């Protein structure tokens, strides 16, 4: 995968990179390389979780906004 900052990655790109990291960690690696990949994976998981949490919050906000709008039109 081309070198991008994790903040520039889409959720789908993060998941692809996590699959790549998982496959690499299943192979024979030097300890330093394995630790580096593990650290990258943990960082990607945190970023992906934040992205999902933010999306859920936005959906809840939009749904509440729709409900309130419907009540004012009744």
PDB file of N, CA, C and O in Angstrom, chain B, residues numbered from 101:
ATOM      1  N   UNK B 101       0.854  -1.175   0.000  1.00  0.00           N
ATOM      2  CA  UNK B 101       0.000   0.000   0.000  1.00  0.00           C
ATOM      3  C   UNK B 101       0.896   1.232   0.000  1.00  0.00           C
ATOM      4  O   UNK B 101       1.887   1.271   0.728  1.00  0.00           O
ATOM      5  N   UNK B 102       0.563   2.246  -0.809  1.00  0.00           N
ATOM      6  CA  UNK B 102       1.360   3.458  -0.827  1.00  0.00           C
ATOM      7  C   UNK B 102       1.398   4.107   0.548  1.00  0.00           C
ATOM      8  O   UNK B 102       0.457   3.989   1.333  1.00  0.00           O
ATOM      9  N   UNK B 103       2.482   4.782   0.821  1.00  0.00           N
ATOM     10  CA  UNK B 103       2.663   5.409   2.121  1.00  0.00           C
ATOM     11  C   UNK B 103       1.752   6.620   2.269  1.00  0.00           C
ATOM     12  O   UNK B 103       1.962   7.646   1.622  1.00  0.00           O
ATOM     13  N   UNK B 104       0.753   6.499   3.112  1.00  0.00           N
ATOM     14  CA  UNK B 104      -0.164   7.584   3.435  1.00  0.00           C
ATOM     15  C   UNK B 104      -0.225   7.685   4.937  1.00  0.00           C
ATOM     16  O   UNK B 104      -0.055   6.689   5.641  1.00  0.00           O
ATOM     17  N   UNK B 105      -0.468   8.889   5.436  1.00  0.00           N
ATOM     18  CA  UNK B 105      -0.700   9.026   6.869  1.00  0.00           C
ATOM     19  C   UNK B 105      -2.029   8.352   7.184  1.00  0.00           C
ATOM     20  O   UNK B 105      -2.956   8.377   6.375  1.00  0.00           O
ATOM     21  N   UNK B 106      -2.111   7.758   8.354  1.00  0.00           N
ATOM     22  CA  UNK B 106      -3.353   7.049   8.707  1.00  0.00           C
ATOM     23  C   UNK B 106      -4.559   7.972   8.700  1.00  0.00           C
ATOM     24  O   UNK B 106      -5.682   7.518   8.479  1.00  0.00           O
ATOM     25  N   UNK B 107      -4.344   9.278   8.941  1.00  0.00           N
ATOM     26  CA  UNK B 107      -5.456  10.228   8.929  1.00  0.00           C
ATOM     27  C   UNK B 107      -5.997  10.447   7.517  1.00  0.00           C
ATOM     28  O   UNK B 107      -7.124  10.913   7.351  1.00  0.00           O
ATOM     29  N   UNK B 108      -5.204  10.117   6.505  1.00  0.00           N
ATOM     30  CA  UNK B 108      -5.624  10.298   5.116  1.00  0.00           C
ATOM     31  C   UNK B 108      -6.314   9.060   4.550  1.00  0.00           C
ATOM     32  O   UNK B 108      -6.838   9.092   3.437  1.00  0.00           O
ATOM     33  N   UNK B 109      -6.313   7.981   5.310  1.00  0.00           N
ATOM     34  CA  UNK B 109      -6.878   6.725   4.824  1.00  0.00           C
ATOM     35  C   UNK B 109      -8.381   6.659   5.060  1.00  0.00           C
ATOM     36  O   UNK B 109      -8.890   7.174   6.055  1.00  0.00           O
ATOM     37  N   UNK B 110      -9.075   6.023   4.142  1.00  0.00           N
ATOM     38  CA  UNK B 110     -10.490   5.734   4.349  1.00  0.00           C
ATOM     39  C   UNK B 110     -10.596   4.514   5.255  1.00  0.00           C
ATOM     40  O   UNK B 110      -9.611   3.810   5.479  1.00  0.00           O
ATOM     41  N   UNK B 111     -11.782   4.271   5.767  1.00  0.00           N
ATOM     42  CA  UNK B 111     -11.997   3.086   6.595  1.00  0.00           C
ATOM     43  C   UNK B 111     -11.658   1.824   5.815  1.00  0.00           C
ATOM     44  O   UNK B 111     -11.039   0.903   6.349  1.00  0.00           O
ATOM     45  N   UNK B 112     -12.064   1.786   4.559  1.00  0.00           N
ATOM     46  CA  UNK B 112     -11.805   0.609   3.726  1.00  0.00           C
ATOM     47  C   UNK B 112     -10.307   0.389   3.539  1.00  0.00           C
ATOM     48  O   UNK B 112      -9.837  -0.748   3.572  1.00  0.00           O
ATOM     49  N   UNK B 113      -9.556   1.473   3.343  1.00  0.00           N
ATOM     50  CA  UNK B 113      -8.106   1.362   3.190  1.00  0.00           C
ATOM     51  C   UNK B 113      -7.457   0.876   4.485  1.00  0.00           C
ATOM     52  O   UNK B 113      -6.502   0.099   4.456  1.00  0.00           O
ATOM     53  N   UNK B 114      -7.983   1.341   5.623  1.00  0.00           N
ATOM     54  CA  UNK B 114      -7.458   0.881   6.913  1.00  0.00           C
ATOM     55  C   UNK B 114      -7.673  -0.622   7.072  1.00  0.00           C
ATOM     56  O   UNK B 114      -6.779  -1.339   7.522  1.00  0.00           O
ATOM     57  N   UNK B 115      -8.864  -1.093   6.700  1.00  0.00           N
ATOM     58  CA  UNK B 115      -9.161  -2.521   6.833  1.00  0.00           C
ATOM     59  C   UNK B 115      -8.280  -3.361   5.915  1.00  0.00           C
ATOM     60  O   UNK B 115      -7.841  -4.447   6.295  1.00  0.00           O
ATOM     61  N   UNK B 116      -8.023  -2.865   4.718  1.00  0.00           N
ATOM     62  CA  UNK B 116      -7.129  -3.569   3.794  1.00  0.00           C
ATOM     63  C   UNK B 116      -5.728  -3.652   4.393  1.00  0.00           C
ATOM     64  O   UNK B 116      -5.096  -4.708   4.371  1.00  0.00           O
ATOM     65  N   UNK B 117      -5.248  -2.528   4.930  1.00  0.00           N
ATOM     66  CA  UNK B 117      -3.909  -2.515   5.527  1.00  0.00           C
ATOM     67  C   UNK B 117      -3.857  -3.434   6.736  1.00  0.00           C
ATOM     68  O   UNK B 117      -2.851  -4.110   6.946  1.00  0.00           O
ATOM     69  N   UNK B 118      -4.911  -3.475   7.532  1.00  0.00           N
ATOM     70  CA  UNK B 118      -4.941  -4.391   8.679  1.00  0.00           C
ATOM     71  C   UNK B 118      -4.868  -5.846   8.229  1.00  0.00           C
ATOM     72  O   UNK B 118      -4.219  -6.662   8.884  1.00  0.00           O
ATOM     73  N   UNK B 119      -5.530  -6.181   7.113  1.00  0.00           N
ATOM     74  CA  UNK B 119      -5.426  -7.537   6.555  1.00  0.00           C
ATOM     75  C   UNK B 119      -3.989  -7.833   6.128  1.00  0.00           C
ATOM     76  O   UNK B 119      -3.472  -8.926   6.361  1.00  0.00           O
ATOM     77  N   UNK B 120      -3.359  -6.850   5.504  1.00  0.00           N
ATOM     78  CA  UNK B 120      -1.962  -7.022   5.081  1.00  0.00           C
ATOM     79  C   UNK B 120      -1.056  -7.244   6.289  1.00  0.00           C
ATOM     80  O   UNK B 120      -0.201  -8.130   6.280  1.00  0.00           O
ATOM     81  N   UNK B 121      -1.250  -6.436   7.322  1.00  0.00           N
ATOM     82  CA  UNK B 121      -0.439  -6.563   8.537  1.00  0.00           C
ATOM     83  C   UNK B 121      -0.653  -7.925   9.175  1.00  0.00           C
ATOM     84  O   UNK B 121       0.301  -8.569   9.611  1.00  0.00           O
ATOM     85  N   UNK B 122      -1.901  -8.363   9.231  1.00  0.00           N
ATOM     86  CA  UNK B 122      -2.211  -9.668   9.816  1.00  0.00           C
ATOM     87  C   UNK B 122      -1.488 -10.787   9.078  1.00  0.00           C
ATOM     88  O   UNK B 122      -0.925 -11.687   9.702  1.00  0.00           O
ATOM     89  N   UNK B 123      -1.505 -10.729   7.751  1.00  0.00           N
ATOM     90  CA  UNK B 123      -0.822 -11.753   6.954  1.00  0.00           C
ATOM     91  C   UNK B 123       0.686 -11.707   7.201  1.00  0.00           C
ATOM     92  O   UNK B 123       1.332 -12.748   7.323  1.00  0.00           O
ATOM     93  N   UNK B 124       1.232 -10.516   7.274  1.00  0.00           N
ATOM     94  CA  UNK B 124       2.677 -10.388   7.518  1.00  0.00           C
ATOM     95  C   UNK B 124       3.052 -10.915   8.895  1.00  0.00           C
ATOM     96  O   UNK B 124       4.090 -11.556   9.055  1.00  0.00           O
ATOM     97  N   UNK B 125       2.211 -10.648   9.890  1.00  0.00           N
ATOM     98  CA  UNK B 125       2.504 -11.118  11.239  1.00  0.00           C
ATOM     99  C   UNK B 125       2.412 -12.638  11.357  1.00  0.00           C
ATOM    100  O   UNK B 125       2.978 -13.227  12.278  1.00  0.00           O
ATOM    101  N   UNK B 126       1.704 -13.268  10.431  1.00  0.00           N
ATOM    102  CA  UNK B 126       1.621 -14.732  10.417  1.00  0.00           C
ATOM    103  C   UNK B 126       2.863 -15.360   9.806  1.00  0.00           C
ATOM    104  O   UNK B 126       3.052 -16.573   9.899  1.00  0.00           O
ATOM    105  N   UNK B 127       3.712 -14.549   9.183  1.00  0.00           N
ATOM    106  CA  UNK B 127       4.938 -15.074   8.570  1.00  0.00           C
ATOM    107  C   UNK B 127       6.107 -14.919   9.538  1.00  0.00           C
ATOM    108  O   UNK B 127       5.970 -14.335  10.613  1.00  0.00           O
ATOM    109  N   UNK B 128       7.251 -15.448   9.137  1.00  0.00           N
ATOM    110  CA  UNK B 128       8.455 -15.338   9.962  1.00  0.00           C
ATOM    111  C   UNK B 128       9.067 -13.956   9.781  1.00  0.00           C
ATOM    112  O   UNK B 128       9.526 -13.609   8.693  1.00  0.00           O
ATOM    113  N   UNK B 129       9.071 -13.181  10.841  1.00  0.00           N
ATOM    114  CA  UNK B 129       9.621 -11.823  10.810  1.00  0.00           C
ATOM    115  C   UNK B 129      10.608 -11.644  11.946  1.00  0.00           C
ATOM    116  O   UNK B 129      10.550 -12.332  12.966  1.00  0.00           O
ATOM    117  N   UNK B 130      11.512 -10.708  11.744  1.00  0.00           N
ATOM    118  CA  UNK B 130      12.374 -10.315  12.851  1.00  0.00           C
ATOM    119  C   UNK B 130      11.515  -9.608  13.890  1.00  0.00           C
ATOM    120  O   UNK B 130      10.494  -9.006  13.556  1.00  0.00           O
ATOM    121  N   UNK B 131      11.922  -9.682  15.129  1.00  0.00           N
ATOM    122  CA  UNK B 131      11.146  -9.125  16.224  1.00  0.00           C
ATOM    123  C   UNK B 131      10.862  -7.643  16.026  1.00  0.00           C
ATOM    124  O   UNK B 131       9.734  -7.197  16.237  1.00  0.00           O
ATOM    125  N   UNK B 132      11.870  -6.875  15.624  1.00  0.00           N
ATOM    126  CA  UNK B 132      11.676  -5.438  15.432  1.00  0.00           C
ATOM    127  C   UNK B 132      10.609  -5.153  14.385  1.00  0.00           C
ATOM    128  O   UNK B 132       9.773  -4.271  14.576  1.00  0.00           O
ATOM    129  N   UNK B 133      10.631  -5.890  13.283  1.00  0.00           N
ATOM    130  CA  UNK B 133       9.647  -5.694  12.216  1.00  0.00           C
ATOM    131  C   UNK B 133       8.254  -6.084  12.709  1.00  0.00           C
ATOM    132  O   UNK B 133       7.279  -5.385  12.435  1.00  0.00           O
ATOM    133  N   UNK B 134       8.161  -7.191  13.432  1.00  0.00           N
ATOM    134  CA  UNK B 134       6.867  -7.644  13.959  1.00  0.00           C
ATOM    135  C   UNK B 134       6.286  -6.613  14.929  1.00  0.00           C
ATOM    136  O   UNK B 134       5.091  -6.319  14.884  1.00  0.00           O
ATOM    137  N   UNK B 135       7.127  -6.068  15.798  1.00  0.00           N
ATOM    138  CA  UNK B 135       6.651  -5.059  16.752  1.00  0.00           C
ATOM    139  C   UNK B 135       6.205  -3.793  16.041  1.00  0.00           C
ATOM    140  O   UNK B 135       5.210  -3.179  16.425  1.00  0.00           O
ATOM    141  N   UNK B 136       6.933  -3.406  15.014  1.00  0.00           N
ATOM    142  CA  UNK B 136       6.564  -2.222  14.242  1.00  0.00           C
ATOM    143  C   UNK B 136       5.213  -2.410  13.552  1.00  0.00           C
ATOM    144  O   UNK B 136       4.376  -1.507  13.558  1.00  0.00           O
ATOM    145  N   UNK B 137       5.008  -3.580  12.962  1.00  0.00           N
ATOM    146  CA  UNK B 137       3.739  -3.873  12.309  1.00  0.00           C
ATOM    147  C   UNK B 137       2.596  -3.942  13.321  1.00  0.00           C
ATOM    148  O   UNK B 137       1.496  -3.452  13.064  1.00  0.00           O
ATOM    149  N   UNK B 138       2.869  -4.550  14.464  1.00  0.00           N
ATOM    150  CA  UNK B 138       1.846  -4.640  15.521  1.00  0.00           C
ATOM    151  C   UNK B 138       1.438  -3.237  15.972  1.00  0.00           C
ATOM    152  O   UNK B 138       0.252  -2.946  16.126  1.00  0.00           O
ATOM    153  N   UNK B 139       2.433  -2.371  16.180  1.00  0.00           N
ATOM    154  CA  UNK B 139       2.159  -0.996  16.595  1.00  0.00           C
ATOM    155  C   UNK B 139       1.329  -0.270  15.531  1.00  0.00           C
ATOM    156  O   UNK B 139       0.394   0.458  15.863  1.00  0.00           O
ATOM    157  N   UNK B 140       1.668  -0.469  14.265  1.00  0.00           N
ATOM    158  CA  UNK B 140       0.892   0.145  13.179  1.00  0.00           C
ATOM    159  C   UNK B 140      -0.545  -0.365  13.201  1.00  0.00           C
ATOM    160  O   UNK B 140      -1.487   0.408  13.027  1.00  0.00           O
ATOM    161  N   UNK B 141      -0.705  -1.660  13.415  1.00  0.00           N
ATOM    162  CA  UNK B 141      -2.042  -2.257  13.461  1.00  0.00           C
ATOM    163  C   UNK B 141      -2.887  -1.694  14.588  1.00  0.00           C
ATOM    164  O   UNK B 141      -4.061  -1.380  14.390  1.00  0.00           O
ATOM    165  N   UNK B 142      -2.298  -1.563  15.768  1.00  0.00           N
ATOM    166  CA  UNK B 142      -3.025  -1.007  16.915  1.00  0.00           C
ATOM    167  C   UNK B 142      -3.452   0.430  16.617  1.00  0.00           C
ATOM    168  O   UNK B 142      -4.574   0.830  16.927  1.00  0.00           O
ATOM    169  N   UNK B 143      -2.553   1.192  16.020  1.00  0.00           N
ATOM    170  CA  UNK B 143      -2.866   2.576  15.669  1.00  0.00           C
ATOM    171  C   UNK B 143      -4.005   2.642  14.644  1.00  0.00           C
ATOM    172  O   UNK B 143      -4.901   3.478  14.762  1.00  0.00           O
ATOM    173  N   UNK B 144      -3.968   1.774  13.657  1.00  0.00           N
ATOM    174  CA  UNK B 144      -5.036   1.736  12.650  1.00  0.00           C
ATOM    175  C   UNK B 144      -6.376   1.347  13.267  1.00  0.00           C
ATOM    176  O   UNK B 144      -7.413   1.910  12.915  1.00  0.00           O
ATOM    177  N   UNK B 145      -6.353   0.392  14.181  1.00  0.00           N
ATOM    178  CA  UNK B 145      -7.588  -0.034  14.848  1.00  0.00           C
ATOM    179  C   UNK B 145      -8.187   1.122  15.638  1.00  0.00           C
ATOM    180  O   UNK B 145      -9.400   1.330  15.607  1.00  0.00           O
ATOM    181  N   UNK B 146      -7.349   1.874  16.345  1.00  0.00           N
ATOM    182  CA  UNK B 146      -7.844   3.025  17.107  1.00  0.00           C
ATOM    183  C   UNK B 146      -8.459   4.061  16.167  1.00  0.00           C
ATOM    184  O   UNK B 146      -9.523   4.612  16.449  1.00  0.00           O
ATOM    185  N   UNK B 147      -7.785   4.319  15.059  1.00  0.00           N
ATOM    186  CA  UNK B 147      -8.302   5.304  14.098  1.00  0.00           C
ATOM    187  C   UNK B 147      -9.611   4.831  13.474  1.00  0.00           C
ATOM    188  O   UNK B 147     -10.548   5.614  13.318  1.00  0.00           O
ATOM    189  N   UNK B 148      -9.673   3.548  13.119  1.00  0.00           N
ATOM    190  CA  UNK B 148     -10.892   3.000  12.520  1.00  0.00           C
ATOM    191  C   UNK B 148     -12.048   3.057  13.519  1.00  0.00           C
ATOM    192  O   UNK B 148     -13.167   3.413  13.152  1.00  0.00           O
ATOM    193  N   UNK B 149     -11.782   2.709  14.771  1.00  0.00           N
ATOM    194  CA  UNK B 149     -12.827   2.772  15.798  1.00  0.00           C
ATOM    195  C   UNK B 149     -13.332   4.193  15.985  1.00  0.00           C
ATOM    196  O   UNK B 149     -14.536   4.406  16.134  1.00  0.00           O
ATOM    197  N   UNK B 150     -12.429   5.168  15.980  1.00  0.00           N
ATOM    198  CA  UNK B 150     -12.846   6.568  16.119  1.00  0.00           C
ATOM    199  C   UNK B 150     -13.700   6.978  14.928  1.00  0.00           C
ATOM    200  O   UNK B 150     -14.708   7.665  15.091  1.00  0.00           O
ATOM    201  N   UNK B 151     -13.302   6.563  13.736  1.00  0.00           N
ATOM    202  CA  UNK B 151     -14.060   6.911  12.533  1.00  0.00           C
ATOM    203  C   UNK B 151     -15.477   6.323  12.610  1.00  0.00           C
ATOM    204  O   UNK B 151     -16.449   6.991  12.255  1.00  0.00           O
ATOM    205  N   UNK B 152     -15.586   5.090  13.068  1.00  0.00           N
ATOM    206  CA  UNK B 152     -16.890   4.431  13.191  1.00  0.00           C
ATOM    207  C   UNK B 152     -17.729   5.105  14.280  1.00  0.00           C
ATOM    208  O   UNK B 152     -18.921   5.339  14.085  1.00  0.00           O
ATOM    209  N   UNK B 153     -17.121   5.415  15.409  1.00  0.00           N
ATOM    210  CA  UNK B 153     -17.824   6.090  16.504  1.00  0.00           C
ATOM    211  C   UNK B 153     -18.334   7.455  16.064  1.00  0.00           C
ATOM    212  O   UNK B 153     -19.460   7.836  16.384  1.00  0.00           O
ATOM    213  N   UNK B 154     -17.499   8.193  15.328  1.00  0.00           N
ATOM    214  CA  UNK B 154     -17.918   9.502  14.814  1.00  0.00           C
ATOM    215  C   UNK B 154     -19.089   9.368  13.846  1.00  0.00           C
ATOM    216  O   UNK B 154     -20.021  10.172  13.875  1.00  0.00           O
ATOM    217  N   UNK B 155     -19.038   8.356  12.993  1.00  0.00           N
ATOM    218  CA  UNK B 155     -20.128   8.137  12.036  1.00  0.00           C
ATOM    219  C   UNK B 155     -21.420   7.778  12.764  1.00  0.00           C
ATOM    220  O   UNK B 155     -22.492   8.264  12.404  1.00  0.00           O
ATOM    221  N   UNK B 156     -21.323   6.926  13.789  1.00  0.00           N
ATOM    222  CA  UNK B 156     -22.511   6.564  14.573  1.00  0.00           C
ATOM    223  C   UNK B 156     -23.110   7.794  15.250  1.00  0.00           C
ATOM    224  O   UNK B 156     -24.329   7.961  15.272  1.00  0.00           O
ATOM    225  N   UNK B 157     -22.260   8.648  15.798  1.00  0.00           N
ATOM    226  CA  UNK B 157     -22.754   9.861  16.463  1.00  0.00           C
ATOM    227  C   UNK B 157     -23.454  10.776  15.457  1.00  0.00           C
ATOM    228  O   UNK B 157     -24.485  11.372  15.768  1.00  0.00           O
ATOM    229  N   UNK B 158     -22.904  10.881  14.279  1.00  0.00           N
ATOM    230  CA  UNK B 158     -23.523  11.722  13.249  1.00  0.00           C
ATOM    231  C   UNK B 158     -24.889  11.172  12.847  1.00  0.00           C
ATOM    232  O   UNK B 158     -25.844  11.927  12.669  1.00  0.00           O
ATOM    233  N   UNK B 159     -24.972   9.853  12.706  1.00  0.00           N
ATOM    234  CA  UNK B 159     -26.251   9.223  12.351  1.00  0.00           C
ATOM    235  C   UNK B 159     -27.285   9.468  13.445  1.00  0.00           C
ATOM    236  O   UNK B 159     -28.436   9.788  13.150  1.00  0.00           O
ATOM    237  N   UNK B 160     -26.881   9.321  14.703  1.00  0.00           N
ATOM    238  CA  UNK B 160     -27.807   9.564  15.815  1.00  0.00           C
ATOM    239  C   UNK B 160     -28.281  11.014  15.806  1.00  0.00           C
ATOM    240  O   UNK B 160     -29.462  11.288  16.023  1.00  0.00           O
ATOM    241  N   UNK B 161     -27.365  11.934  15.555  1.00  0.00           N
ATOM    242  CA  UNK B 161     -27.720  13.355  15.493  1.00  0.00           C
ATOM    243  C   UNK B 161     -28.713  13.615  14.367  1.00  0.00           C
ATOM    244  O   UNK B 161     -29.700  14.328  14.548  1.00  0.00           O
ATOM    245  N   UNK B 162     -28.444  13.036  13.217  1.00  0.00           N
ATOM    246  CA  UNK B 162     -29.343  13.221  12.081  1.00  0.00           C
ATOM    247  C   UNK B 162     -30.715  12.630  12.363  1.00  0.00           C
ATOM    248  O   UNK B 162     -31.736  13.232  12.030  1.00  0.00           O
ATOM    249  N   UNK B 163     -30.738  11.460  12.973  1.00  0.00           N
ATOM    250  CA  UNK B 163     -32.020  10.823  13.303  1.00  0.00           C
ATOM    251  C   UNK B 163     -32.801  11.647  14.317  1.00  0.00           C
ATOM    252  O   UNK B 163     -34.013  11.806  14.174  1.00  0.00           O
ATOM    253  N   UNK B 164     -32.133  12.171  15.333  1.00  0.00           N
ATOM    254  CA  UNK B 164     -32.812  13.010  16.324  1.00  0.00           C
ATOM    255  C   UNK B 164     -33.330  14.287  15.678  1.00  0.00           C
ATOM    256  O   UNK B 164     -34.419  14.763  16.001  1.00  0.00           O
ATOM    257  N   UNK B 165     -32.549  14.828  14.775  1.00  0.00           N
ATOM    258  CA  UNK B 165     -32.964  16.035  14.065  1.00  0.00           C
ATOM    259  C   UNK B 165     -34.216  15.767  13.233  1.00  0.00           C
ATOM    260  O   UNK B 165     -35.133  16.587  13.197  1.00  0.00           O
ATOM    261  N   UNK B 166     -34.246  14.609  12.564  1.00  0.00           N
ATOM    262  CA  UNK B 166     -35.419  14.239  11.773  1.00  0.00           C
ATOM    263  C   UNK B 166     -36.654  14.061  12.657  1.00  0.00           C
ATOM    264  O   UNK B 166     -37.748  14.490  12.291  1.00  0.00           O
ATOM    265  N   UNK B 167     -36.480  13.438  13.802  1.00  0.00           N
ATOM    266  CA  UNK B 167     -37.608  13.201  14.720  1.00  0.00           C
ATOM    267  C   UNK B 167     -38.152  14.539  15.238  1.00  0.00           C
ATOM    268  O   UNK B 167     -39.363  14.748  15.300  1.00  0.00           O
ATOM    269  N   UNK B 168     -37.249  15.422  15.599  1.00  0.00           N
ATOM    270  CA  UNK B 168     -37.671  16.724  16.107  1.00  0.00           C
ATOM    271  C   UNK B 168     -38.373  17.524  15.019  1.00  0.00           C
ATOM    272  O   UNK B 168     -39.349  18.224  15.292  1.00  0.00           O
ATOM    273  N   UNK B 169     -37.887  17.426  13.803  1.00  0.00           N
ATOM    274  CA  UNK B 169     -38.519  18.125  12.684  1.00  0.00           C
ATOM    275  C   UNK B 169     -39.934  17.610  12.442  1.00  0.00           C
ATOM    276  O   UNK B 169     -40.858  18.387  12.202  1.00  0.00           O
ATOM    277  N   UNK B 170     -40.091  16.277  12.508  1.00  0.00           N
ATOM    278  CA  UNK B 170     -41.420  15.688  12.318  1.00  0.00           C
ATOM    279  C   UNK B 170     -42.384  16.158  13.407  1.00  0.00           C
ATOM    280  O   UNK B 170     -43.555  16.412  13.124  1.00  0.00           O
ATOM    281  N   UNK B 171     -41.909  16.276  14.640  1.00  0.00           N
ATOM    282  CA  UNK B 171     -42.776  16.712  15.734  1.00  0.00           C
ATOM    283  C   UNK B 171     -43.224  18.155  15.566  1.00  0.00           C
ATOM    284  O   UNK B 171     -44.347  18.500  15.931  1.00  0.00           O
ATOM    285  N   UNK B 172     -42.362  18.998  15.021  1.00  0.00           N
ATOM    286  CA  UNK B 172     -42.728  20.393  14.839  1.00  0.00           C
ATOM    287  C   UNK B 172     -43.700  20.588  13.678  1.00  0.00           C
ATOM    288  O   UNK B 172     -44.386  21.607  13.613  1.00  0.00           O
ATOM    289  N   UNK B 173     -43.766  19.622  12.761  1.00  0.00           N
ATOM    290  CA  UNK B 173     -44.662  19.700  11.613  1.00  0.00           C
ATOM    291  C   UNK B 173     -46.025  19.060  11.887  1.00  0.00           C
ATOM    292  O   UNK B 173     -46.915  19.100  11.038  1.00  0.00           O
ATOM    293  N   UNK B 174     -46.182  18.477  13.063  1.00  0.00           N
ATOM    294  CA  UNK B 174     -47.449  17.829  13.395  1.00  0.00           C
ATOM    295  C   UNK B 174     -48.468  18.815  13.886  1.00  0.00           C
ATOM    296  O   UNK B 174     -49.592  18.432  14.210  1.00  0.00           O
TER     297      UNK B 174
END
